[in-house]
């Protein structure tokens, strides 16, 4: 039997749910294998289209020609318009990816946001499940060529959920999951590559931060507000300051 919320997965992935419904769906995804698998497939499709859109840029002439045809819809019969509607929606969705301005979205940031969403939707979001930093940090030894420090969270609003390996552009890093009230915060740690990656201005769904400490590059992805996420960022900076 299919989950009754399965039809809302696409709306969740496209950030088309109201805030309350979005939070409820996020909680549901963490415990529903069918919906989480569907979300992962949906995100994979979006990522593939996004990559294709960066590789192949449709000329402006094609863009104009498509919309000229759409403006002529008044001359199409009522029956044909209803038959054409699903095709038009698909075409517009593809054009939205392919024809959007290039260069505004950092692929590293986009990839990390995708990883964060997949983690939230997973029934097993971490490989090492522990709130003890002295258990989580040693788990990465031998798996990474660098080390990092985790802050003491006693008397703070944060709880360490655990961690797992993350990969961006074939580079291994640490993915740490924190709980802050009703929100999840994912922190990614990689060896600094000398390139600064910043969140795209159009991304209004997630709060994304990036910073350097020594030879480490940190990223934080969450749907929590700055007031809830920034103290954890400061604690990580302090813990890893030379």
Secondary structure, 3 states (H helix, E strand, C coil): CCCCCHHHHHHHHCCCCCHHHHHHHHHHHCCCHHHHHHHHHHHHHHHHHHHHHHHCCCCHHHHHHHHHHHHHHHHCCHHHHHHHHHHHHHHHHHHHHHCCCCCCCCHHHHHHHHHHHHHHHCCCCCCEECCCHHHHHHHCECCECCCCCCCCCCCCCEEEEEEEEEEECCEEEEEEEEEECCEEEEEEEEECCCCCCCCCCCCCCCEEEEEEECCEEEEEEECCCHHHHHHHHHHHHHHCCC
